[in-house]
Amino acid sequence: MWPESLDEVVDEFRACFDSMERYELLFEYAKRNPSPLPPEEWDDDNQVHGCQSRAHVACFLDEQGRFQMRGGADAQIVQGLMSVTAMAVNGMSPNKVASMEPAYAEAMGIQSSLTPSRANGFLNMFKRVREDASKLCD
C-alpha cells in the first residue's frame, strides 16, 4: 500500500475526468515538488537509466534515519511523478521504502494514462528509489 498521507493525492487524481486532466494535475505537482534535485546536481551517479527524459534521483537518510528522496527531470510529467513519489516515500523507514510497490500510481490512474515508454521510465525510477533504500538499510 502507500502511506496514509498520500490518500488525498490519490483521491485528487481519481477524481480526474480523463488522461489530459491527470496530466494537468501532474504538471501542478511538478511545480510543487517537495524535494527537488536541481539540474546543477545532476550527474551520472544519480541518473535514472531507462527513462525517456533526463531524470535524476538522490536518496539519503535524514538525521532521524528516515528515508528522503530528491528528484529532478527535464520533462514535467516525469517531474510530477517524482514529486508524488517523494511525497509517498519521504519520512518512511528505508526498509519500508525498499519493499514498497508503486500501487499508488495505479490507484491514481496514472500508469494507464502514460505512454508505454513513460510508464517504463516511471517503473525504472521507482525501482532505483527502492534499490537506493535497500542500500541505506545496512
Backbone hydrogen bonds, N-H to C=O, Kabsch-Sander energy under -0.5 kcal/mol:
donor,donor_aa,acceptor,acceptor_aa,energy
6,L,3,P,-2.2
7,D,4,E,-1.8
10,V,6,L,-2.6
11,D,7,D,-2.7
12,E,8,E,-2.1
13,F,9,V,-2.1
14,R,10,V,-2.5
15,A,11,D,-1.7
16,C,13,F,-1.5
22,R,18,D,-1.8
23,Y,19,S,-2.5
24,E,20,M,-2.3
25,L,21,E,-2.0
26,L,22,R,-2.4
27,F,23,Y,-2.4
28,E,24,E,-1.7
29,Y,25,L,-2.3
30,A,26,L,-2.2
31,K,27,F,-1.4
32,R,28,E,-1.1
33,N,30,A,-1.0
37,L,71,G,-1.7
41,E,38,P,-2.7
42,W,39,P,-1.7
46,N,43,D,-0.5
47,Q,44,D,-0.7
48,V,55,A,-3.3
49,H,47,Q,-0.7
51,C,48,V,-0.7
55,A,53,S,-0.7
56,H,72,G,-3.0
57,V,46,N,-2.5
58,A,70,R,-2.7
60,F,68,Q,-2.2
62,D,66,R,-2.7
65,G,62,D,-2.2
67,F,92,M,-3.5
68,Q,60,F,-2.4
70,R,58,A,-2.7
71,G,35,S,-1.7
72,G,56,H,-2.4
74,D,54,R,-1.9
79,Q,75,A,-2.6
80,G,76,Q,-2.5
81,L,77,I,-2.2
82,M,78,V,-2.4
83,S,79,Q,-2.2
84,V,80,G,-2.3
85,T,81,L,-2.2
86,A,82,M,-2.9
87,M,83,S,-2.1
88,A,84,V,-1.7
89,V,85,T,-2.5
90,N,86,A,-2.5
91,G,67,F,-3.3
92,M,89,V,-2.2
97,V,93,S,-2.0
98,A,94,P,-2.5
99,S,95,N,-1.1
100,M,96,K,-0.6
100,M,97,V,-1.0
103,A,101,E,-1.3
105,A,102,P,-1.1
106,E,102,P,-0.9
107,A,103,A,-2.5
108,M,104,Y,-2.0
109,G,106,E,-1.2
110,I,105,A,-1.9
111,Q,105,A,-1.0
113,S,110,I,-1.3
114,L,110,I,-1.3
119,A,115,T,-2.9
120,N,116,P,-2.2
121,G,117,S,-2.1
122,F,118,R,-2.7
123,L,119,A,-2.2
124,N,120,N,-2.4
125,M,121,G,-2.4
126,F,122,F,-2.8
127,K,123,L,-2.6
128,R,124,N,-2.1
129,V,125,M,-2.1
130,R,126,F,-2.4
131,E,127,K,-2.6
132,D,128,R,-2.7
133,A,129,V,-2.3
134,S,130,R,-2.4
135,K,131,E,-2.0
136,L,132,D,-1.5
137,C,133,A,-0.6
137,C,134,S,-0.9
138,D,135,K,-0.6
